[in-house]
Amino acid sequence: MDSVIPLPDGGKIVKTNCFECHAKCGVLCEVDKDGELVSVKGNPEDPRSEGRMCGKGLSATRILYDPDRLRWPLRRVGERGEGKWERITWDEALDWLQERVEALTEEYGAETIAYGQGTGRGTNQWTGRAGNAGGRVHHSLSPGNICLVPMMVQAFLQYGMFPTFDGCDFDNADCIVFWGANSVWTEPTYTSGQVGRSRDRGAKLIVIDPFFEHPLAAKADHFVGLRPGSDPYLAMAWLNVIMNEDLYDHEFTQKFTNAPMLLIEGANVPLNGALVEEGGNPQSMLVFDKASGQFVDIHTPGIDEDMNYHGLVQLADGSQAPVTTVWSALKQRVDEWTPEHASEMCWVPAEVIRQSARTYATAPAATINVFQGIEEQTNCKDTLQLVNILIAICGNLEKKGGNLSMPFWNQMGPLTGAEPETQKELRIVNDKASGSVYGISNPTAVFEAMRTGKPYPVRGYIMVQGNPLSWSENTALVKESLLCLDLLVCMDYYMSPTCELADLVLPSTHWTERDYLADEVCSEWVFGQQKAVEPLYERKSDVWFWREFGHRLNPEWWPWETDEELFDWQLEQTHAGVTWEELKGKWIHHVPQMPSRDYREHGFPTPSGRAELYAVVELIMGADPLPAANEPKESVFSTPEIAAEYPLTGITGRRYPIYYHSAYRGIPHLREIVPEPQVIFHRSIAEKLGIDYAEWVWIESPTGRITMKARPTDGLDPRVCVIPHGWWQGCAKLGLPGYPDGMSNANTLTSDRVYNDEFLTPGLRSTLCRIVKKKGGE
């Protein structure tokens, strides 16, 4: 199967992968005899997208040749943000950058440089490697705390793998749940076909989302329109129904989860071998075996675990302690949350909660897809842990039609390199949240260090495809922080608001102009994402930049002389069993699967060897190993004094299938579809305030104020509004303006006051706010 197909006229078809979003769909790029990209079409040989493409991917030629794209390295010559630049060469840029980094490092230490990115173009691991290579601390000044990291890490802690993103087996599911996720828009090309086929053969559909205009809401068997941030109550109520109506998978729960594991009551810690026997193994977690009547190690084969054991245990020190099981401890927390009780907090009828739980639990195979709707909450750890418990006790883990492991997520670690020995000591957090599970710096605390020099100065920030003036909460304070830096470097497609403040702006190649591997969100495959055309102007790939710049500073961490050498090393580390040249030649390669696919033989890669309802590692990290029904830290219930002034719960981050976060509003035919930012709220508010459709209004929060056009609707609870993110770019060809200084930026509203304790996540999807009619002249 040749990956480059010659055409009779001297042109060619190149098999590669689109990088306009994380889906990385297989495409066919037609290039003419002069080396110009003519068209991009879907490749039906991609087993995921099957030839489908979205509007972003079909716009690749427009994006490649967009005259507003960055073309060559630029160095600031005026005041920061003044817009005065000089064109320099790449050698000059790297020489200058190396000199500045080495000077700042000598004066302040390597911890003074923060490395980061935005959503990434497949370079997450190399950004991490750049930070770790400094040898002091990797701040990871990126939006990982609001995107992917919470749900990925929580899954690793409970399962040892990550099955709720590209591991959703929609094609074979009898029930599909979208929980805070809109994958038919965010990854439409491979999600929509699978979901459509399953629906055609009768699969049930459950959509859990506050936005009644979710594209699948009207098609769902159960639409659960809950209050933003109330997901833990709903998940607890689902568990209440499933556990008390005996709807869970008995064999899987008893044999392949740590539900039978014994805990010392009160202390809520596992009963281990060292506690019951002098010289016993402290790593040995115990269960009660009904067959032998003995306490035995949880890894012991052929036992009959008692999931409901309760009694007194004689400890090695002669004392006695009451013990119970994880199952009983969990049930004690769950029993409070009947559907009726949860209904009061969720704003969802109790019978909708009950029936949707039954539909999920009784399906022969069911899959749950979660994403940022529950990630971007200050109670995200609890929701994610509860959803993972639901998947496990219903026997839908590593099951056809359920949630499956995908190898890429377990293979990223070796690529970033080991974190510095001083990571825990030097990472920057504050009293707002400890980040006990995530283990990196809190972005808001790093921005504070830029302004104040405390706990130590952060004087430099180097990023690829990053625009924190769009992705970070409290935009005004972020801008103030960036203005304090001695070094700000941005590598991007366009001159973003953050680029405008930079000292050095570097032009990044489009995916059609660069070679790379397509592996993230690629399920069971890795693809040779080869370039279709030669790079235009003086653009370079993000991988080339990290490798070249890294080699100058830390050659032992970056020994590769070419990108191809790096790709070979990457494929070797991930056990793909193929070289770059081989992969590029055949384009697609099936990679070895996780051992847990055969969990009866291999178990799960967790401390207990099982899927963990009680997350043992979280106990070690200082977090609650069991989930709780926690309210967002700012909400109509937890902060009624704020809600009295700002009564609406605002959801930021509404997706459009034609945009990728803040990208591509400058592409005319895409901008025509959604030309202006619109805040969506209930028509009763518009009637009360005298607001007409498409009238410019204020949206205000305790943090800031922005303006958008009004779109009243019946598709929302009157207590909720939807605020799209990513609006800054203009479109000159359509005469549509940009939106400078955060005037329509949703994150101008979002709070940096409260965070999730484990993952440092702000409450972007439950921001207290209000709609205000503009006065004349505003």
C-alpha positions, 0 to 999 in steps of 0.5 A: 500500500504505497503512501504516495501515488503518482498522477499522470500529470506529474502531480501526486496523492499523499496519504497523511493525517489532518491535524486541524484537531485531535482526531487526526483523520486520514486524508488524501492530499492532492499536490500538482506538478508544481508542488502546490496543494490542490485539495484535501479529501478524506481517506476511506482507508482510515478505519476510524474516519472512513473517509469522512471530513469536517469543515476544518479539515476541508479548509486545509488549503485555505489555512495553508495559503492564508496570507495572515499566517506567520512567515518568518521569525520576528524579534521585537524592536519596540515596546512590548505589545507595540507591534514593532518587529524586525525580521531575522533568520532562524539561526539568529533567532535560536542564537538569541534565544539560547543566549537569553535562556542561559543568562536568565538561568545563570541569574535565577536558576532553571526554574525561572523558565516556564515551558508550555503550549496550548492545545498542541499539535501532537507535541505534548510530549516534547514540550514536557521533555523541554521542561524536564530537561531543565533539571529543576522543575517543569511548570507545564504552563499549559491548559492541561489542568482544564483539558485531558489531564484530570480525566486521563490521570484519574483513569490511570489511578483507578484503572492503570489506563485511559478508556473514556476518550478514544477508547469508547467502543461506540460501534459495538455499544448497546448504550452510549452515554455522552457525559459533558461531552459533545464528540459528534462535534469535537471529533465528528468524523470518527464518532458520528459514523460509529454512533449512527451505526449503533443507533441504527441497530437500536442502541440507546443514547443518553446525553448528560449536558446542561445545554438543551441544544446539544446536537444529540439532545433531541435524539436521545432516549434520555436527555439529562439536562443537569445544572452545571457542576452538579454531576457528582450528585447525578453520578451518586444517584446513578450508583444508588439505583444500580447498587440498591436495585442489584443492577451491577455486574456481580462477577466483575465487581467481586473478582476484578475491582477492589470492592472486597478490599478491607478498610479500617473504619474511621481511618479509611485506610486499607488493612494490610499484612503489616498491620495484622502480622508482625513482619507482614508485608505493608504492600499486601492489601487484604480481603476476607475469603469466605471459602477459607474464613481467612484474611488473604492478599487481594492478589490471591487466585481462586478465592471467594471474596466477601464484598460485605464483610464487617467485623473486628480484626486483631492487629499485630500490636494487640489492639482491635480495629473495626474493618469494612469493605470498600464496597460497604464504605462506598455504599454508605456514601451512595445511600444518601443520594437517592434520585429524589435527593439528587434531583434537588441539587441537579435540577433534574426530575428524579424519574429521569435520573432513575430511568437513565441509570437503569438504561445504562446498567441493564444494557449488555454493553455500554460506553461512557464518553466524558470530557471537559463539561465535567473536567472544567469544574472544581469538583472534577475529581469526584465526578470522574472517579464516580463515572469510572466506578460506574463503568467498572461495576457495570462490567463495561471496562475492557469489554466489547461495546464498552470502554477500552484501553488504548496504548498511546496514553500509557506510552507517553511517559518515556517520551517526556523523560523523568521529572526533575528530582526537585519537581515537588520542591520547586513546583509553584502552588498556593493556598488556593489548591495543593494539586496533590494529584497533578504534581505540576505548578498551578498556572495561576500561581506561575503567573503570580510569580511573574508579577511578584517574584514569589516564591521565586522569579519566573522571568521566561516563558517559551511556548508552541501553539499557546495563547494563554490570553485565550485559554487561561482564566482571568485574562486581565491578570494573565496579561499583566503577568506576561508584561512583567517577563524578561523573555516571552517566546511564541511559536504559532500559525498566527499573530495571536494576542499572546504573540503580540506581547512576545519578544520572539515570534516563530512561524510554525508549519501547517500539518501539510508542511511537516512530517510527524507521527499521528498517534494521540487519539488514534485508537489502535493505530499509529500513522505516518503523518508525512508532509504533502508540500514543502514548508512555505516561506521560513516556517519550521515544525514544532518538533524541529524547534524543540529538537534543535533548541533542546540540542543546544541547551541539553544535548544529552536529552536531545541527541537526535540530529534529524527529526527522522532519528527522533521519530525512530526513537519515539516509535522504539519507545512506544513499542510500535514495531516499525521504523519511521521509513517503514511507517511513512511507506505504508502510512498505517500500522496496528500497534500492540494492545494493552495487557489489560484487554485480557484482564482475566489473565493479566489483571489491571496495572494498579496497586491492587491488580484490579480496577479500583473503586477506592484509589489507593494511590490517591490515598498516598498522594493525600487525596480522598481515595473514595469519591464524595458529592462535592459542590463547586466551590463557587456556585448558587449553593456554595456561595449564595452571597455571590449568586445574589449579585450574579444569579446565572451559572455560565458555561464557557467553552461552547464548541463549534464544529468549524473552529478549533478553540480560538482557531480559524475565525479568519478563514472566510467560509468558516467565519460566515457560518458563525460570524460573531460571538453570541451569548445564549440565555433563556428568553425570559431573561431577554423579556425581563431586561428588554433585550432583542435578538442580536443586540449587543449585551454585557456579560458580567462576573465578579472577575470581569465584563465582556460583550457579545450578541444576545441569542435568547432561546428556550434551549436552556434552564432560565438559571443558566447561560452559555458563553462561547470561548476563543473570540479574538481573531478578525476576518478582513475579507468579510469585513468582520472585526477582531475582539481586542483586549479580551472584550469578547473573551469568555475567560475574562469572566472566569475566576482564579479564586478557587480550584480543584484541590487534586488537579488545580482545575478552575470552574470554567463551566460553572461561572457565576455571572449575569446578563446586563442590557447596554445603555445608550452609547456603550 
